[in-house]
């Protein structure tokens, strides 16, 4: 068995995969992000129009683009037959997904995360079209899903497609993908800060000037264009937001808000678990995708119609914004109805997505949180009438707590609820409840509602993304110093004899040619036996795919240069010489040194 690793020596440039090395300047990247923001806003407009058309066709048999999701609809012309609306729509959705883009199934964000971490930032362009059509039919026909997941995937698809057409580097593809996703959510909810934070918290593996600025440009552009199309009003109107505040939050209310955070944490856990269970169980049901979808969508149709019979409104159909707005308007809801709506929405959304619908989970999370918070507010108002409990304010806090708990994006939840309602009065209890909800949910289950789907596919992503401190360590702190310099024409046999007998670990041998660095060979520690390479020289087996690094270079710079030049290791030298000599060598950074730096950073 050989003492040296020959696996790298057989690689030739022609065998390497295509290396995407085109790097655009930051201003150019921002110009492209501006275009992506405009397209994302246009996508949001088209998506809403399609939802309106589908909804009016399925519920009233008319062709119209007039539809306000924040207002309750009049009863459908079809009476009890409206139960079949989600079933018919579901069959169309299954056909679209199976025919054009399987990635369009489900709630969208996991597929975007999968593209970032496991598919080099690649999202097919056809996904945008398929997702738009499938989600519009799902939501318009009554499936209990949201419209933010689709527009995130639509924006991400366009950003990724543009980057692939320009043959950009992987980090640029991911940046533009994230910019498109953030722009989509910003245009949908009129939340520019929320869009930026969503991209940062949920999508971007790296947060720096080169990645952050394009996201900001795209989201700001999409928000401005969205306001031109949809108006300046926030996503929800909160009458309480205009009332002046003369004192701090009542201490009894503050305790109740903390309790709401605890309940939201458990509700988030229940939502995640039941959704994951439905996504696992429906594919195992008898029949095919069409029959499985019919079973689920029939249940959705029955559930929505039962609420209509009981309360006069189709509460669990579609995005559910009308119910949320009604609660925020402080309309009288009983605790029993609010709790029934809470449980029904968890069941309806889970069944919809599990059986093959296409749509998001953000809006259902808002719905669940509003009903939970409203119930706590009503109970508090009954038990402590003198402490000023307002169910609408508790509904607001519940919305943020549920979104934060379910998605794990705590900052996004806090900022988006403020932007969507413009009610600054609830910021303190909102921060408290979101923090508690996220903590409770993580205690019960580490994965959020997006990442659990990827884990079940066997494609998990990091649960905790933190600053990689090892990247700022200097080369001299982590380089290997156990190296030798030998003439390039030294035979392998003689090189082995020159190795120190008491050496621990592999020995790095630098091949020297007239005082200059010619190449590199790494010798292992396994006892040497006869080998066909024994009479070959270092020149014949050495590798020359190295970069030169100074002792003060940080690891991030070293790895970046290795990646750009497609090299395997770095030789560290003392001094900035343009053509360094072997006398200047002070160490070597190979894959082992990089791995050790990562492990030390994570577990020290």
N, C-alpha and C positions, 0 to 999 in steps of 0.2 A: 504494500500500500504506500502511496506517495505521501511525502511530507508536505507537499504544497498543493494549493487549490488551483486546479487547472480549468475549472468551469468557466472562468471569465476569459480565458485566453482564446477560446474557440469562437468568440463573438466577433463578427465583422459588421461594419456599418450597414452592409446590405441586408443583414439579418435583423436589424433593429426595427421596431415599429416606427411609423411616421412620427417624427418629433415636432409637435406644434410649438414653434418658437417665435411666432410673430407677436411682438409686444407693442401695443399702441401707447402713445403718450396719454397722460391723464386728461388733457383737454379734449383730445379726440374721443376718448372713452366716454367722457361726459356728454359730448355731442350725440353719440350713439344712444346713451341713456336718455337724453331728451326725446329722441325719436321713439324710443321704447315707451316712455311715459305717455306720449300722445296716442300711440297704438293701444296701450293698456286702457286708457280712458275711452277710446273709441270702442274697444272690446266690451267694456262695462256698459256703454250705452246700447250697443247692439244686443248684448245679453239680456238686459232689462226689457228691451222691446220684444225680443223673442219670448220671454217669460209671459209678458202681457198678452201676446197673441195666442200662445198655447193655452193660457189660463181661460181667456174668454171663449175660445173654441170648445174647450173641454167642459166648462161649467155652464155656458150660456148659448153655445152654438152660434156665436157671432164672431166676425173678424174685426178686432179692434185693438189698438195699442194703448188704450186708456185703462190703467190699472194702478191703484195705489195700495201697495202691500201693507201700509200702516193703518188702513181702514178696513173694517169688516165688510165683506161682500153681502149682497142680498142673497136669499136662498136660490139655489140652482134650479133651473127649469126642469131638470130631470128627476127631481124628487129622490126617492130611495135609490134610483138607478145610478146616482152619482157615486155610489160605492164602486162601480166598475171603472170610474175614471182613472184612478191610480193603476188599475190592472192593465187597461189598454195602453196607457202611457208607459208603463213598465215594460211591456212587450216591445214597444218601439225603441226604448232605451237599450234593451238587451241586444236588439238587432244592430243598432248603431255601434255599440261597444264591440261586439263580436266581429263585425264586418270591417271596421276601420281602425280602432285603437283600444286594445284591452286596458291600456293605462287610464282610460277615461272612466273606468268603473270606480265607484267609491268616492271618498271625500277629497282626493286630489293632493293634499299637502304631503302625505307619505310618499307619493310618487315623485314629488319634487325633491324631497329629502333623499330618496333613493338615487335620483339622478346626480345629486351633488356628491354623495359619499361613495356610491358604487358604480356610477356610469359616466364618470368624467365630465359631469355637467351637461350631458346630452339629453335633450327632450325633443322628441320628434315634432316637426311642424304640424303634422296632421292631428296631433293631440289637441291643439287649440280649437280646431274646427269641430272635431268629434265631441270634445268636452262641452263646447258651447251648445251644440244641438242636444246632446244627451241630458245635460243638466237643465236646460230650459224646458225640455219635455218632462223631466222628473218633477221639477218644482211646479210648473204650470198645471200638471195633471193631479197634483196633490200629495206627492211623496214628501215625507217629513224631513226635509234636508234644507241646508242653507245655500246662499248664492255666493259666499265669499271664497269657499274652497275652489269652485270652478274658475273664478276670475283670477285667483292666484296661479292656478295651473295654466290658464290661458296666457297670462303675462309672462310666466316663466318659460313657456314653450316658445313664445316669440323672441324673448331675450336670448335663449339658447340657440335658436335657429339662426339669428343674425350673427352670433359669435361663431357658429360652425361654418357659415357661408364665408366669413372673413378669415377662417382658419386661425383663430386666436388661441392663445395658450389656455390651459385648463383653468387657471385662476381667473382669467378674464371671462371665460364662459360662465363660470359660477357667479361672478360679480354681476354680469348682465342678466343672468337667470334670476338672481335674487332681486335685482333692480326691477325686473318685470313683475315679479311676484309682489313686492312691496308697493309698486305703482298700482297694481290691480286692486289690492285691498284698500289703498288710500282713495282711489276713485270710487269704489263701491260704497264706502262708509263716510266719505268726506273727512278722512282722518290722516293728514300728512305725517304727523309725528308717529301715529300708530303704525302706519305702513313702514316707516323707517325702522322702528323698534322691532316690528315683526320680522323683518329681514335680518336684523342684527341678532335677535334672540334665537330665532328658529332655523335660520338658513345659512348665514355666512360663517364658514369655518374660520375665517380670518377677518378681523376688524382693524382696518388701517385707513390712511388717507386714500390710498388707491382703490379700495373697495367701498368705503363709506360714501365718498363724494358722488360717484355715479348713482348709488341708491337714493341719495338725497335729491339729486337732480331729477331722477325718474319719478319719484313720489310727488315732489312739488309740482312737476309738470302735469302729472295725471290728476292731482287734486284741483289744480286751476282749470284744466279742461273739463273735469267732472262738474265743477261748480257752474261753469258756463252752461252745461247740458242739464244738470239736475237742480240748480239753484244753490243758494247759500245756506239754507237751513241745515241744522244738524240732522243726523239719522233719526233721532227721536226728540220730540218736544217735551220738555219737563216743566210744567207750570211752576213747580216749587223752586226752580233754578233762579227765577226772577225775584224771589222774596229776599229782603235784606236779612242778614244774620247779625244779631246783637250780642251773642254770648257763645262761649265754647260749647261743644257737644255735651249734652247732659250725661252724667256719669252712668246712670241706669241704661240709657241708650247705648253708651259705649260698651258696656258689658254685653248688651244684647247683640251689638255688631260683632263682638268677638265670638259670641256663641254662633252667630250666623256664619262666621268663617269656619268654625268647626264643622257645622252641618254641611256647608258647601264642600269642604274637603271630602267628607264621606259621600256626598252626592256625586262628586267628580269621580271618585273611586268606583261607585256603582255604575255610573255611565260608561266609564272605560271598560269595566269588566263585562258588562252586558253587551256592549257593542262588539267587543272582541269575541264573545261567545257566539253572537249571531253571525259574525263573519266566518266563524269556523264551522257552525252547525248547518247553515243553509246549503253549502256545496255538497254536504253528505246526504241531503234529502233525496228521495226517489225522483227519477226523471232527469231532465236536463236543466240548463240555465233558464229556459223559458218557463217550465212548470214550477221550478223553485221560485222564480220571481212572481209568478201568479199567486202562489200561496202567500207570500209576504205582502204583496200589494193588495190582495183581497182583505187581509187583516187590517191594513192601513185604511182601506176604504170603509170598512165596518166601524172602526174606532172613530174616525172623523165624523161619520154620520151619527153615531151614538151621542157624541158631544153636541151635535146640532139639535138632536131631539131633546136632549137634557137641558141645554143652555141657550139654544137658538143661534149658535155660531159654530163654524167648522174650525175649532181651535187648533187641532193637530194637523190640519192640512197645510202644506207649503212651508214657508219660512217662519210663520208665526209672529211677524212683526205687529200685526193688528192687536193681538193679545197683549204683547209687551207694552205697546202704546196705551192700551186701555188701562193697564195696571199703573203705568206712570201718570196717567190722568187722574189717578186716585178714585177710579170707579169702584163701587162696593163689590168686593169679591169675598165670599166666605172662605174660611180656612179649609173646609172640606173640598171646595171646588179647586182652590189653588193647589192643594196637595194631590188631588186627582190629576190635574193638568201636569204637575211635575212628573209624576210616575208615568203618565201616558206619553209624555214627550220623550222620555228616556226610551220607553218601549218602542214608540213609533219610529224614532230616528234610527235606533239600532236595527229594527226589522227592515226598514227601508234600505239602509246601506248594506246590511247582511244579505239581502235577497237580490242585490244588483243595481240599486238606484245610483244615480250620479249626482252628487251634491256635497255641501260642506257640513261641518259640525260646529262651526263658530256660532251661527244663528241659533241652532238648537240649544247651545250652551247658554246663550243670552236668555232664551225662553225659560229654561230650567232654573237659572239663577233668579230671574224676575219672579217666578212663581214661589220659589223657596223664600226669597227675601220678603215678598209680599205677605206670605203666611206668617213669618216671624213678626213683621210689623203689625199685622192685625192682632196677633196674640198679645204683643206688647201693649198695644193701644187698649186692649180689654183689661189687662192685668194692672197696668200703670197709666191710667188716663191723665194723671197730672204731670206726666213727664214728657209730653209732646211727641209721642210716637207718630210717625208718618209712614204708612205702608209703601208709598211711592219711593221715599228715600231708601228704605230697606230693600226695595226691589232693585234700585240702582246698584247698591252695594253688592247685593246678591248676584247681579249680572257679572260684575267684575270678578267676584270671588270664584264663581263657577268657571268663567273663562280662564282665569289664572290657574285654578286647580286642575282643570281638564287638560289644558295645553302646556302648562308649565311656564308660559310666557308671562311672568308676573308684571314686569314693567309695561309690556304691551297692553295687558288687561287694564291696568290703572290709567294709562294715558288715553287709551281708546275709549273707555267709558266716559272720561271727561270730555273728549273731543266729540263723541257721539251725542252727548246730552248737554254739554257746556254748563254743568252744575258743579261749581267749585265748592259748594257747601259740604259735599260728602267726601272730600279728598282724604281727610284724616281717618274716618272710619273705613273708607275704601282701602287705603293702604294697610290698615290693621287686618281687615277681613281677608284680603288677598294673601297676605303673608301667612296667616294661619291656615287658610285653605290649601295653599301649595304645600305647606309643611305636613298637614294631615294626609293629603293625597300621596305624597312621597313616602310617608311612613307606611301607608297601606300597600302601595304599589309603586315601584320606581319609575316605570315607563309612563309617559303621557299618552294622550289619546291618538297622537300621530305616530310615535315611535313604537308603540306596542304592535302595530300592524307589521312593521318592518321586522321586529323581533320574531314574530310568528312565521314570517317568511324565511327566517334564517339569515336575515340581512340587517342586523342591529347597527345602530349608530351610537356614538358616545353619549352616555346619559349626562355627563358633566363635561362641558367644553370650557376650559379655562385657559388663561394665558400660558403659553408654552415658555416658561422661564428658561428652559435649557437652551433656547435659541439665542439668548443674549450672552451665553457663556463664551469666553474667549477661547481661541484655538489652543493656546498654551495650557489651559486648565483641563482639557480632556484628551489631548493628543496622546498617542502611544509613543513611548520613548525607547522601546526595545527594538531598535533597528540597527542594521549593519550596512556599510557601504563596501561593495565588492566590484572589481572590474567587470565590464560587460561580457568579456570573453571567458570568465570563470566557468568551469563545468559545474553541473549540478552536483556531481560527486564531490568536487573540491569545496563547493559552497556548503555542503552538508557537514564536511569535516571542520569547517571554520565556525560553525554554530557553537555557541557556548553550551557546555554539557549540562550546566545547572539552570538553563533557561526555563522559565515558567510561562506557559502560554505561547502563542505563535510569535515568530520572529519575522519582522519586516526587513527585506533585503532590497536596498536601492542599488540598481545597476549603474555603474559610473563609466563614462566614456570621455577620456581626456579631461577629467575634472568636472564634467557636466552631467546632469541627471539624464540618463537614457531610458530608464524604466523601473519597474517595480515587480518584485515577486514576494509572495507571502508563504513562508514555510510553517508547517504545523508542528505538533508535538508528538505525533505517533512514531514509534521506533521505526527507523528506515529499513526497508527490505529492497531487494533487487528491483530495479525499475527501468523500464525502457528509456527513460529520460536521463539516466545517470550520466551519459556521455554527451548530452546536449549542453549547450552553453546558456547562460542567463539571457543572452541576446535572443536566443531562439524561443524562449518560453515567457519572457517578461511581458508585462502589460504596460502600455504607454497612455492609458486613458486616465490621466491625472490632471489636477489643477494645482497651482501653487498658491499657498495661503501664508499670510504673515501671522506671527504669534498673536497679534492684537486683533485680528479679524474675529468677529463674532460668528457663531455657528450658523446663524441664519444666512449670513453673507456667503459662507463657504458652501452650504447646501444649495443656495440659489445658483452660484456659479457652476457647481457640479451638474445641476439640472439643466441649465441653459446650454452647457457644452456636452451634455450626455456623458459625463465622466463618472467613474466608480469610486475614486478616493482622492484625497488631497495630501500633498507633501508640504509640511509646515517648515518655513525657513526663517532665519533671523536676519532681518534686513530687507529693504525694498528693492533689491537688485532686479533689473529687467530680465536678465538671464542668470538665475541663481545657480551657484555651484554647489557641489556636494558638501563642501566645507560649511555651507550655511544651513544645512538641514538640522532641525532640532526635534522633529517628530513626524508622525504620520496619523492621518484621520481616515479610518476605513469604516466599513459598515458596523464593525464591532464597537468602535468608539462612539458612533452616533447612537447605536442601540443602548449602550451603557448610559449615555447622557439622558436619553428618554426615560429609561427605567429609574435612574436616580431621581429625576425630576418628579416622577409619578409616585414613588414609594418611599422616598427619603423622609 
